[in-house]
Amino acid sequence: MEITGEISVGDFDNYYQKVFQEISENAEIPGFRKGQTPANIIKERVGEHYILEKAAEAAINETWPKILEEKIEQGLEIIGRPQIAITKLAKNNPLGFKIIISILPKIKLGDYKKISREIMKEETKIIAEDKEIDKMKERDRKRIESLDKIAEASTIEIPEILVEAEKEKMILELKAGIENTGMKWEDYLKHIKKTEEELKKDWSDNALKRVKHGLILRAVANKENIRVFEQEISQKIEQMLKAVPLEEAKKLDQNRLKDYAYGIIRNEKTFQILENV
C-alpha cells in the first residue's frame, strides 16, 4: 500500500527552525564563539540543503508512526518497516512524502478442523526403547503435515517482503548456531563455498513454506480466538533466560523477547487446538 502526504509549510518551517537552532548551538567555526556564529555564515558552511534534509528527517520520524497507528486502528495489520521517500523538499514549501507499507495478507482458510482431524487420528507404531523421543518426532511430523495440507486447501497471497524477512531470520539463526560452536561465520561460508546471498537463494522454497505455516497458525489462532496472557509470557521469558548467561541476557531487546515468547505460546495453543479437534 502506498500512502502520500504533505507536511504544511508552517509545520515544516518549525522543524527547520528547530534543526537550525541545534546546528547553530553546536557549530564550531574559527573566529566565532561556539553558539555565536551568524546564521548566514552557518548556512554557507553547512549548506541550505543539508539543513532541509535534517529538518525533513526530523519531521518524517515524528509523522510516520502516527500515520501507521491510524492505519492499525482502521484494522490493517502492517508487517515490516515502511519504506519512506521524500517527494518534495524546498524552503517555504510543504514537505512532500511517500510511505510504502506491506499489509498482512488476507487468508481464506481451508477446512483446517477436518484436515487436522484426519491427520491426527492416524495410528503410528512407536518403538518402545525410544518411546518419548519418537512420540515427539511423530507429533512434530503430524503438525507439519497438518500445516502443509491446510496451506494447500487455503487461499494465501504471500508478500515477497515476508519471504525475504524469513530468509534473513534463517541466516541469523544459522549464524548464531555456527558462532556458538566457536567457528567464525566467514570461515563457515568459506568452508561450504557459499555466500549469504547464495544461501538465501537456496532457501527460497523453505522460507516460503515457513511463512505459509506462520500465516496459517496466525489465521487459525484468530479464528479460534486464542488468547495469550501476560503471566504466561513472563513465565516463558523466565524459562528461556535460564539457558542464557546473565551478561548476554542484559543485551537482549525486551520487546523482541516478549514478541518471541508470545509467538511460541500462541503457536503451541493453536497446535493443541488442531490436535484435539
Sequence and secondary structure as in RCSB ss.txt:
>XXXX:A:sequence
MEITGEISVGDFDNYYQKVFQEISENAEIPGFRKGQTPANIIKERVGEHYILEKAAEAAINETWPKILEEKIEQG
LEIIGRPQIAITKLAKNNPLGFKIIISILPKIKLGDYKKISREIMKEETKIIAEDKEIDKMKERDRKRIESLDKI
AEASTIEIPEILVEAEKEKMILELKAGIENTGMKWEDYLKHIKKTEEELKKDWSDNALKRVKHGLILRAVANKEN
IRVFEQEISQKIEQMLKAVPLEEAKKLDQNRLKDYAYGIIRNEKTFQILENV
>XXXX:A:secstr
 EEEEEE HHHHHHHHHHHHHHHHHH   TTS TT   HHHHHHHH HHHHHHHHHHHHHHHHHHHHHHHHHHTT
  EEEEEEEEEEE  TTS EEEEEEEEE   EE   HHHHHHHHHT      GGGHHHHHHHHHHHHHHHHHHHH
HHHSEE   HHHHHHHHHHHHHHHHHHHHHTT  HHHHHHHHT  HHHHHHHTHHHHHHHHHHHHHHHHHHHHTT
    HHHHHHHHHHHHTTS HHHHHHS HHHHHHHHHHHHHHHHHHHHHHT 
